[in-house]
């Protein structure tokens, strides 16, 4: 019998860092079937490697204080890794394969130099190369992490999830704030609106929370392996660049992963079950693998006052306490308090959301979820833009702005007022419309680049019955409106509403066919409130605060005694129809 070569691999790192070593172990056994492989892994992760045929023994690593020496327990005794390594044919410590892998760590080119060698190659190829095996000789099938679960473990996890379809997991927490997606809390309720029969499992930071059939249930605290079994039961896991994105691949679960600080291909190049969304800012990828965004850290330091900067500088330079106190004219206790305050201020400011994370908005994620669940829209369906021309000369300006700023397929239907009500004119327009989407617009509006694509994507992504943009801005001149639009789109904003304004209102032919046309009995105002409240009985309504359409507001209304009477009659009709009463008369609010 051929002699077995004993290999020893160790990794004190995150779960993902350890899981890729399953590929390395398999690659070694592919080249040397007689190899015996021992793996030492960080405490708490050992159970993920149980039953893996490529790993013969698993040891636990602890980092021992005060010097931070990595130790493993062998034969009941804790000892340094360095004392264990000589007894093996080959021993490799992968702790610096990613985070401190650089030939020139002192080059003055920024923090990315610390990870220079791992920035531009796939981390599994890199790790296999550390064993002196050419990764090109290893089949792609091997270059994926693997977890071997028992049927009973999978079945028990399935019982925890229960009935419902699709089964979707949301895990956006990472060890780094620059990789933790801040919009995670938005996704779960939107998924439940769009997929009413779904089970959504949301990772709240310490345990899974289950949402199904309008019920919220906190699951029992699960081990890492039990969580992996839970993931294996999902139809889709939506995650940040975190441990669970790799657990999903290791359990052959379809996954959508958001990558910000590193190029996705350096992690997922060989993954079969993972689709990636890559951040698109100039600073991404930044290759930062520690906790905070480098830009946030830089901004936090720049925001300090001159005195605060001096305190930080003197602390870094280890200026003697007495000298520092004299320089700052304070007492030792006062300086201590100031320094603690400065530290907390810096830590607080570094929590700010990274620009790369902000570039990935929920619409993008929700549309990818639709595609991965097999609900992708095959084509861009025509949108009918129905403009009610109030006859005050605004219509041409609006049409010109639509023509200049709209790439989504559309048709324009202009309905002249002709002494009809807004509701009557909207119905005339929708009867002529041929589009799948119906967009009702006042003529005293102006749109900006990408407006319609954004509205329709938000409509599709959220499963809305109707959606409206920000507007109603009398105090903002048209000259300044473009800058307002740019500023608003920087921060994703979505609010569920009980009703929406009709100045710019998107719905679909399917919705209108189901709830009926506009109520033509309204003489002035309240018609849009009625229309959208009827939609809200069956579908959610959303206000998209980050999509901006300039609206002159009441630019299509001339305040006359006749108008005041019409508004008053419309309010009375609405109050009777919906069984509610406003605390004021809307006619008195007209300017």
C-alpha positions as CSV (number, residue, x, y, z in Angstrom):
1,X,0.0,0.0,0.0
2,X,1.3,3.4,-1.0
3,X,2.4,5.6,1.9
4,X,0.0,8.5,2.7
5,X,1.3,12.0,2.6
6,X,-0.2,13.9,5.5
7,X,-1.1,17.5,4.8
8,X,-2.0,20.1,7.4
9,X,-4.0,23.2,6.4
10,X,-5.0,25.9,8.9
11,X,-7.1,29.1,8.6
12,X,-8.1,31.5,11.4
13,X,-10.6,33.7,9.5
14,X,-14.3,34.1,8.5
15,X,-16.6,31.3,7.5
16,X,-16.1,32.0,3.8
17,X,-12.3,32.1,4.2
18,X,-12.5,28.6,5.7
19,X,-15.1,27.1,3.3
20,X,-13.0,27.7,0.2
21,X,-10.4,25.4,1.7
22,X,-12.8,22.5,1.0
23,X,-12.0,23.1,-2.6
24,X,-8.3,23.1,-1.8
25,X,-8.6,19.8,0.1
26,X,-10.5,18.3,-2.8
27,X,-7.9,19.6,-5.3
28,X,-5.1,18.0,-3.3
29,X,-6.9,14.6,-3.2
30,X,-7.6,14.9,-7.0
31,X,-3.9,15.1,-7.6
32,X,-2.9,12.7,-4.8
33,X,-5.7,10.3,-4.0
34,X,-3.6,8.8,-1.1
35,X,-3.2,12.2,0.7
36,X,-4.4,12.4,4.2
37,X,-5.6,16.0,5.0
38,X,-6.0,17.5,8.4
39,X,-7.8,20.9,8.6
40,X,-7.6,23.3,11.6
41,X,-10.3,25.9,11.5
42,X,-11.6,28.7,13.7
43,X,-13.6,27.8,16.8
44,X,-17.3,27.6,16.0
45,X,-16.9,26.6,12.3
46,X,-15.8,23.0,12.7
47,X,-19.3,21.5,12.2
48,X,-19.4,22.8,8.6
49,X,-16.7,20.3,7.7
50,X,-18.3,17.2,9.2
51,X,-18.8,14.4,6.7
52,X,-16.6,16.0,4.0
53,X,-14.8,13.1,2.2
54,X,-11.8,15.3,1.3
55,X,-11.0,16.1,5.0
56,X,-9.8,13.3,7.3
57,X,-9.6,15.3,10.6
58,X,-10.8,18.7,11.8
59,X,-9.1,20.6,14.6
60,X,-10.2,23.8,16.4
61,X,-8.1,27.0,16.3
62,X,-8.1,29.5,19.1
63,X,-6.2,32.7,19.1
64,X,-4.7,32.9,22.6
65,X,-4.2,36.2,24.4
66,X,-2.3,38.3,25.1
67,X,0.1,37.7,22.2
68,X,-2.5,36.4,19.7
69,X,-0.8,33.1,19.0
70,X,-2.9,30.6,16.9
71,X,-3.2,27.3,18.8
72,X,-4.9,24.0,18.2
73,X,-6.0,21.3,20.6
74,X,-4.4,18.0,20.0
75,X,-4.5,15.0,22.4
76,X,-6.2,17.2,25.0
77,X,-3.5,19.9,25.0
78,X,-3.5,23.3,23.5
79,X,-0.3,24.1,21.5
80,X,1.0,26.6,18.9
81,X,0.4,25.7,15.3
82,X,4.2,26.1,14.8
83,X,4.8,23.0,17.1
84,X,2.4,20.9,15.1
85,X,3.5,21.7,11.5
86,X,6.8,19.8,11.5
87,X,5.1,16.5,11.8
88,X,3.4,16.8,8.5
89,X,4.5,16.2,4.9
90,X,3.2,19.7,4.0
91,X,1.7,22.4,6.3
92,X,0.2,25.6,5.0
93,X,-1.3,28.4,7.1
94,X,-3.8,30.3,4.9
95,X,-4.4,33.1,7.4
96,X,-2.5,35.6,5.1
97,X,-3.6,34.3,1.8
98,X,-6.1,37.1,1.3
99,X,-5.7,39.9,3.9
100,X,-2.0,40.4,4.1
101,X,-0.9,39.0,0.8
102,X,1.5,41.5,-0.8
103,X,5.0,41.5,-2.1
104,X,5.3,45.3,-1.5
105,X,3.2,46.1,1.6
106,X,5.1,49.4,2.2
107,X,4.5,50.9,-1.2
108,X,2.8,54.4,-0.8
109,X,-0.2,53.6,-3.1
110,X,-2.9,53.2,-0.5
111,X,-4.5,50.5,1.6
112,X,-5.1,48.2,-1.4
113,X,-1.4,47.3,-1.5
114,X,-2.0,45.1,1.6
115,X,-4.0,42.7,-0.5
116,X,-2.1,43.2,-3.7
117,X,-1.6,39.6,-4.7
118,X,-5.3,38.6,-4.0
119,X,-6.9,41.6,-5.6
120,X,-6.9,40.4,-9.2
121,X,-7.2,36.6,-9.1
122,X,-9.8,34.2,-8.0
123,X,-9.3,33.3,-4.3
124,X,-9.8,29.5,-4.9
125,X,-7.2,29.5,-7.7
126,X,-4.8,31.5,-5.4
127,X,-5.3,29.1,-2.5
128,X,-4.8,26.0,-4.7
129,X,-1.6,27.6,-6.0
130,X,-0.3,27.8,-2.4
131,X,-0.2,24.0,-2.4
132,X,2.1,24.1,-5.4
133,X,-0.6,22.7,-7.6
134,X,-1.4,24.5,-10.9
135,X,-5.1,25.5,-10.6
136,X,-5.4,25.1,-14.4
137,X,-5.1,21.4,-13.9
138,X,-8.0,21.3,-11.5
139,X,-11.6,20.9,-12.9
140,X,-13.9,23.8,-12.3
141,X,-16.4,21.5,-10.5
142,X,-13.8,21.1,-7.7
143,X,-13.4,24.9,-7.4
144,X,-16.5,25.4,-5.4
145,X,-17.0,25.2,-1.6
146,X,-19.0,22.2,-0.4
147,X,-20.9,21.3,2.8
148,X,-22.2,17.7,3.2
149,X,-25.5,17.7,5.1
150,X,-27.4,14.6,6.2
151,X,-30.9,14.1,4.9
152,X,-32.3,14.3,8.4
153,X,-30.7,17.7,9.0
154,X,-32.2,19.0,5.8
155,X,-35.6,17.6,6.6
156,X,-35.6,19.2,10.1
157,X,-34.7,22.5,8.7
158,X,-37.5,22.2,6.1
159,X,-40.0,21.6,8.9
160,X,-38.8,24.9,10.5
161,X,-39.5,26.8,7.3
162,X,-42.9,25.1,6.7
163,X,-45.2,25.5,3.8
164,X,-45.2,28.4,1.3
165,X,-43.7,29.3,-2.0
166,X,-41.3,30.6,-3.0
167,X,-38.9,30.2,0.0
168,X,-36.6,33.2,0.1
169,X,-33.8,34.0,2.5
170,X,-32.4,37.5,3.1
171,X,-29.0,37.8,4.8
172,X,-27.3,41.1,4.3
173,X,-25.1,41.3,7.4
174,X,-21.4,41.1,6.8
175,X,-18.3,41.4,9.0
176,X,-17.6,44.6,7.2
177,X,-20.0,47.7,7.1
178,X,-18.7,48.3,3.6
179,X,-20.3,45.0,2.6
180,X,-23.4,45.2,4.8
181,X,-26.3,46.3,2.6
182,X,-28.3,48.9,4.6
183,X,-31.5,48.5,2.6
184,X,-32.0,44.9,3.7
185,X,-35.1,45.8,5.8
186,X,-36.9,47.1,2.8
187,X,-36.7,43.8,0.9
188,X,-38.7,41.4,3.1
189,X,-42.0,43.4,3.1
190,X,-41.7,44.1,-0.6
191,X,-41.2,40.4,-1.4
192,X,-44.3,39.5,0.7
193,X,-46.4,42.1,-1.2
194,X,-45.3,40.7,-4.5
195,X,-45.4,37.0,-3.5
196,X,-48.2,36.7,-1.0
197,X,-47.7,32.9,-0.5
198,X,-43.9,33.3,0.1
199,X,-41.9,32.3,3.1
200,X,-39.3,35.0,3.7
201,X,-36.5,34.2,6.2
202,X,-34.7,37.4,7.3
203,X,-31.5,37.3,9.3
204,X,-31.8,39.9,12.1
205,X,-28.3,39.7,13.3
206,X,-28.5,36.9,15.8
207,X,-31.3,34.6,14.6
208,X,-33.6,34.0,11.6
209,X,-37.0,35.7,11.6
210,X,-39.8,34.0,9.5
211,X,-42.4,36.0,7.7
212,X,-45.4,34.1,6.2
213,X,-49.1,34.5,5.9
214,X,-48.9,37.9,7.6
215,X,-47.2,36.3,10.6
216,X,-43.8,37.1,12.1
217,X,-42.0,34.2,13.9
218,X,-38.5,34.3,15.5
219,X,-36.9,30.9,14.9
220,X,-34.9,29.2,17.6
221,X,-31.2,30.1,17.8
222,X,-29.5,27.8,15.3
223,X,-26.0,26.5,15.0
224,X,-24.0,27.4,11.9
225,X,-24.6,23.9,10.4
226,X,-28.4,24.1,11.1
227,X,-28.4,27.5,9.4
228,X,-26.7,25.9,6.4
229,X,-29.4,23.2,6.4
230,X,-32.0,26.0,6.4
231,X,-30.4,27.7,3.4
232,X,-30.4,24.4,1.5
233,X,-34.2,24.4,1.7
234,X,-34.5,27.8,0.1
235,X,-35.5,28.6,-3.5
236,X,-33.2,31.6,-3.3
237,X,-30.9,33.3,-0.8
238,X,-30.3,37.1,-1.2
239,X,-27.1,38.1,0.5
240,X,-24.2,40.5,0.8
241,X,-20.6,39.4,0.3
242,X,-20.7,37.4,3.4
243,X,-20.4,33.9,4.9
244,X,-23.9,32.9,3.8
245,X,-23.2,33.7,0.1
246,X,-20.6,30.9,0.2
247,X,-22.8,28.6,2.3
248,X,-25.5,28.9,-0.4
249,X,-23.0,27.8,-3.1
250,X,-21.7,25.0,-0.8
251,X,-25.2,23.7,-0.4
252,X,-26.1,24.1,-4.1
253,X,-28.7,26.8,-3.3
254,X,-29.5,29.5,-5.9
255,X,-28.1,32.8,-4.6
256,X,-28.0,36.5,-5.4
257,X,-25.0,38.2,-3.9
258,X,-24.1,41.9,-3.7
259,X,-20.4,42.7,-4.1
260,X,-19.0,46.1,-3.3
261,X,-15.4,46.2,-2.1
262,X,-13.9,43.4,-4.2
263,X,-14.6,42.3,-7.8
264,X,-17.3,39.5,-7.7
265,X,-15.3,37.2,-10.0
266,X,-12.5,37.0,-7.5
267,X,-14.9,35.1,-5.3
268,X,-17.6,33.6,-7.5
269,X,-15.8,32.8,-10.8
270,X,-16.5,29.1,-10.5
271,X,-19.8,29.2,-8.6
272,X,-22.7,27.5,-10.5
273,X,-25.5,28.7,-8.3
274,X,-24.6,32.3,-7.6
275,X,-25.6,35.5,-9.5
276,X,-23.7,38.6,-8.5
277,X,-24.6,42.3,-8.5
278,X,-21.5,44.5,-8.6
279,X,-21.4,48.0,-7.2
280,X,-20.8,50.7,-9.9
281,X,-19.1,53.6,-8.1
282,X,-15.7,55.0,-9.1
283,X,-14.3,53.9,-5.7
284,X,-15.4,50.3,-6.2
285,X,-13.7,47.9,-5.9
286,X,-11.6,49.4,-3.2
287,X,-10.2,46.0,-2.0
288,X,-10.9,47.0,1.6
289,X,-11.6,43.8,3.6
290,X,-11.7,45.4,7.1
291,X,-14.7,46.8,8.9
292,X,-15.3,50.4,7.5
293,X,-15.5,52.1,4.2
294,X,-12.1,53.9,3.5
295,X,-13.9,57.0,2.3
296,X,-16.1,57.1,5.4
297,X,-13.0,56.8,7.5
298,X,-11.3,59.6,5.6
299,X,-14.3,61.9,5.8
300,X,-14.6,61.2,9.5
301,X,-11.1,62.4,10.1
302,X,-11.6,65.5,7.9
303,X,-14.7,66.5,9.8
304,X,-12.8,66.9,13.1
305,X,-12.1,70.4,14.5
306,X,-8.5,71.6,14.6
307,X,-8.3,70.8,18.3
308,X,-9.7,67.3,17.7
309,X,-7.2,66.7,14.9
310,X,-4.4,67.8,17.2
311,X,-5.5,65.4,19.9
312,X,-5.5,62.5,17.4
313,X,-2.1,63.5,16.1
314,X,-0.5,63.7,19.5
315,X,-2.0,60.4,20.5
316,X,-0.6,58.8,17.3
317,X,2.8,60.4,17.9
318,X,2.7,59.2,21.6
319,X,3.3,62.7,22.9
320,X,3.9,62.5,26.7
321,X,0.8,63.3,28.7
322,X,2.2,66.4,30.5
323,X,3.3,67.9,27.2
324,X,-0.1,67.2,25.6
325,X,-1.9,68.8,28.5
326,X,0.3,71.9,28.4
327,X,-0.3,72.2,24.6
328,X,-4.1,71.9,25.0
329,X,-4.3,73.8,28.3
330,X,-6.2,71.0,30.0
331,X,-5.9,68.5,32.8
332,X,-5.0,64.8,32.3
333,X,-8.6,63.8,33.1
334,X,-9.9,66.4,30.8
335,X,-7.7,65.2,28.0
336,X,-8.8,61.6,28.6
337,X,-12.4,62.6,28.3
338,X,-11.8,64.6,25.1
339,X,-9.9,61.8,23.5
340,X,-12.6,59.3,24.3
341,X,-15.1,61.7,22.8
342,X,-13.1,62.1,19.7
343,X,-12.8,58.3,19.3
344,X,-16.6,57.9,19.6
345,X,-17.2,60.7,17.1
346,X,-14.9,59.0,14.6
347,X,-16.4,55.6,15.2
348,X,-19.9,57.0,14.8
349,X,-19.1,58.8,11.5
350,X,-17.4,55.7,10.1
351,X,-20.8,53.9,10.3
352,X,-22.0,56.0,7.4
353,X,-23.2,54.0,4.4
354,X,-20.5,53.5,1.8
355,X,-21.2,55.0,-1.6
356,X,-20.7,51.6,-3.3
357,X,-23.6,50.2,-1.2
358,X,-25.8,53.1,-2.1
359,X,-25.2,52.4,-5.8
360,X,-27.1,49.1,-5.4
361,X,-30.8,50.0,-5.0
362,X,-33.7,47.7,-4.0
363,X,-35.2,48.0,-7.5
364,X,-32.1,46.4,-9.0
365,X,-32.2,43.6,-6.4
366,X,-35.9,42.9,-6.6
367,X,-35.8,42.7,-10.4
368,X,-32.9,40.2,-10.2
369,X,-34.9,38.2,-7.7
370,X,-37.8,38.1,-10.2
371,X,-35.5,36.8,-12.9
372,X,-33.9,34.2,-10.7
373,X,-37.4,33.0,-9.6
374,X,-38.4,32.7,-13.3
375,X,-40.6,35.8,-13.4
376,X,-38.5,38.0,-15.7
377,X,-40.4,40.3,-18.0
378,X,-39.4,39.1,-21.5
379,X,-39.8,42.5,-23.1
380,X,-40.3,46.2,-22.4
381,X,-44.1,46.6,-22.6
382,X,-45.5,49.8,-24.1
383,X,-46.4,52.6,-21.7
384,X,-49.3,54.9,-22.7
385,X,-48.7,58.4,-21.3
386,X,-52.1,60.1,-21.0
387,X,-51.7,63.9,-20.8
388,X,-54.7,66.1,-19.9
389,X,-54.2,69.4,-21.7
390,X,-55.6,72.2,-19.5
391,X,-55.3,74.7,-22.3
392,X,-52.9,77.0,-20.5
393,X,-49.9,76.4,-22.8
394,X,-48.0,73.8,-20.6
395,X,-48.5,70.8,-22.8
396,X,-45.7,71.4,-25.4
397,X,-43.1,71.9,-22.6
398,X,-44.1,68.6,-21.1
399,X,-44.0,66.7,-24.4
400,X,-40.6,68.1,-25.2
401,X,-39.2,67.0,-21.8
402,X,-40.7,63.5,-22.4
403,X,-39.1,63.3,-25.8
404,X,-35.7,64.4,-24.6
405,X,-35.6,62.3,-21.4
406,X,-37.4,59.0,-22.1
407,X,-35.8,55.8,-23.5
408,X,-38.5,53.4,-22.4
409,X,-41.1,52.6,-25.2
410,X,-44.0,54.9,-24.9
411,X,-46.9,56.5,-26.8
412,X,-48.3,59.9,-25.9
413,X,-52.1,60.5,-25.9
414,X,-53.1,64.1,-25.4
415,X,-56.6,64.8,-24.3
416,X,-57.9,68.3,-24.6
417,X,-60.0,69.6,-21.7
418,X,-63.0,70.7,-23.6
419,X,-64.8,71.6,-20.4
420,X,-64.7,68.0,-19.2
421,X,-63.6,66.9,-15.7
422,X,-60.1,65.5,-15.1
423,X,-61.6,62.0,-14.5
424,X,-63.6,62.2,-17.8
425,X,-60.4,63.2,-19.7
426,X,-58.4,60.4,-18.1
427,X,-61.0,57.9,-19.2
428,X,-61.0,59.2,-22.7
429,X,-57.3,58.8,-22.8
430,X,-57.2,55.3,-21.3
431,X,-59.9,54.1,-23.8
432,X,-57.6,55.2,-26.6
433,X,-54.4,53.8,-25.0
434,X,-52.8,50.6,-26.4
435,X,-50.1,50.2,-23.8
436,X,-49.7,47.7,-21.0
437,X,-48.7,50.4,-18.6
438,X,-50.9,53.5,-18.1
439,X,-49.4,56.8,-16.9
440,X,-51.8,59.7,-16.2
441,X,-50.1,63.2,-16.1
442,X,-51.1,66.8,-15.6
443,X,-49.7,69.0,-18.3
444,X,-48.0,71.4,-15.8
445,X,-45.2,68.9,-15.2
446,X,-41.6,68.4,-16.5
447,X,-39.7,65.1,-16.5
448,X,-36.0,64.3,-16.2
449,X,-33.7,61.7,-17.6
450,X,-34.6,58.1,-17.0
451,X,-37.8,59.0,-15.1
452,X,-40.1,56.5,-16.9
453,X,-37.7,53.6,-16.7
454,X,-37.2,54.1,-13.0
455,X,-41.0,54.3,-12.3
456,X,-41.7,51.2,-14.3
457,X,-38.9,49.3,-12.7
458,X,-40.1,50.3,-9.3
459,X,-43.7,49.3,-10.2
460,X,-42.5,45.9,-11.4
461,X,-40.1,45.3,-8.6
462,X,-42.6,46.1,-5.8
463,X,-45.7,44.4,-7.2
464,X,-47.5,47.8,-6.8
465,X,-51.0,48.6,-7.9
466,X,-50.0,52.1,-8.6
467,X,-47.0,54.3,-8.0
468,X,-46.2,58.0,-8.0
469,X,-43.1,60.1,-8.0
470,X,-42.1,63.1,-5.8
471,X,-43.4,66.4,-7.1
472,X,-45.8,69.1,-5.8
473,X,-43.0,71.6,-5.5
474,X,-44.3,75.2,-5.9
475,X,-41.3,76.5,-4.0
476,X,-38.8,75.0,-6.5
477,X,-38.3,76.8,-9.8
478,X,-38.0,74.9,-13.0
479,X,-34.5,76.3,-13.4
480,X,-33.4,74.5,-10.2
481,X,-35.5,71.4,-10.7
482,X,-32.8,69.4,-12.5
483,X,-30.5,69.7,-9.5
484,X,-33.3,68.6,-7.2
485,X,-33.9,65.5,-9.3
486,X,-30.2,64.6,-9.1
487,X,-30.1,65.1,-5.4
488,X,-33.2,63.0,-4.7
489,X,-32.1,60.1,-6.8
490,X,-29.0,59.6,-4.5
491,X,-31.1,58.2,-1.7
492,X,-33.6,55.4,-2.3
493,X,-37.0,56.3,-0.9
494,X,-40.1,54.2,-1.0
495,X,-43.2,54.8,1.2
496,X,-46.5,52.8,1.2
497,X,-49.4,55.2,0.9
498,X,-53.2,55.0,1.4
499,X,-53.7,57.1,-1.7
500,X,-51.7,59.0,-4.4
501,X,-51.8,62.2,-6.3
502,X,-52.9,62.0,-9.9
503,X,-50.4,64.6,-11.2
504,X,-48.2,61.7,-12.4
505,X,-49.6,58.3,-11.7
506,X,-48.5,54.9,-13.1
507,X,-50.6,51.8,-13.1
508,X,-51.4,49.1,-15.6
509,X,-54.2,48.1,-17.9
510,X,-54.7,44.9,-15.9
511,X,-55.3,46.9,-12.7
512,X,-57.7,49.3,-14.4
513,X,-59.7,46.5,-15.9
514,X,-60.0,45.0,-12.5
515,X,-60.9,48.0,-10.4
516,X,-62.7,50.1,-13.0
517,X,-62.2,53.5,-14.7
518,X,-62.0,56.9,-13.0
519,X,-65.2,58.0,-11.3
520,X,-66.6,60.7,-13.5
521,X,-69.0,62.1,-10.9
522,X,-66.1,64.1,-9.3
523,X,-66.3,67.6,-10.7
524,X,-62.9,68.8,-9.4
525,X,-60.3,67.1,-7.2
526,X,-60.8,63.9,-5.1
527,X,-60.9,61.9,-8.4
528,X,-57.3,60.7,-8.0
529,X,-57.9,59.9,-4.3
530,X,-60.9,57.9,-5.2
531,X,-59.1,56.0,-8.0
532,X,-56.1,55.1,-6.0
533,X,-58.0,54.2,-2.9
534,X,-60.0,51.7,-4.9
535,X,-56.7,50.2,-6.2
536,X,-55.4,50.1,-2.6
537,X,-58.2,47.7,-1.6
538,X,-56.4,45.0,-3.6
539,X,-52.8,46.2,-4.3
540,X,-50.2,48.3,-2.5
541,X,-49.7,51.9,-3.4
542,X,-46.1,53.4,-3.3
543,X,-44.7,56.9,-3.3
544,X,-41.2,56.9,-4.8
545,X,-39.5,59.8,-3.2
546,X,-36.2,59.4,-5.1
547,X,-37.9,59.8,-8.5
548,X,-38.7,63.4,-9.2
549,X,-41.1,65.0,-11.6
550,X,-41.4,68.8,-11.4
551,X,-45.0,69.9,-10.9
552,X,-46.1,73.5,-11.0
553,X,-49.0,72.4,-8.7
554,X,-52.4,74.0,-9.3
555,X,-50.8,75.4,-12.5
556,X,-53.8,73.7,-14.3
557,X,-56.3,75.2,-11.8
558,X,-57.8,78.7,-12.0
559,X,-59.4,79.6,-8.6
560,X,-62.9,80.8,-9.3
561,X,-66.2,80.6,-7.4
562,X,-67.3,77.9,-9.8
563,X,-64.1,75.8,-9.0
564,X,-64.6,76.3,-5.3
565,X,-68.2,74.9,-5.5
566,X,-67.0,72.0,-7.6
567,X,-64.3,71.1,-5.1
568,X,-66.8,71.3,-2.3
569,X,-69.3,69.0,-4.1
570,X,-66.5,66.5,-4.9
571,X,-65.4,66.4,-1.3
572,X,-69.0,65.7,-0.2
573,X,-69.2,62.9,-2.7
574,X,-65.9,61.3,-1.6
575,X,-66.8,61.5,2.1
576,X,-70.1,59.7,1.5
577,X,-68.6,57.1,-0.8
578,X,-65.7,56.2,1.6
579,X,-67.6,56.8,4.9
580,X,-65.1,59.3,6.3
581,X,-65.0,63.0,6.9
582,X,-62.1,65.4,6.6
583,X,-61.6,67.9,9.4
584,X,-61.5,70.8,6.9
585,X,-63.0,71.8,3.5
586,X,-60.5,71.4,0.7
587,X,-62.0,74.3,-1.2
588,X,-60.6,76.6,1.5
589,X,-57.1,75.4,0.8
590,X,-57.0,76.6,-2.8
591,X,-54.7,79.5,-3.4
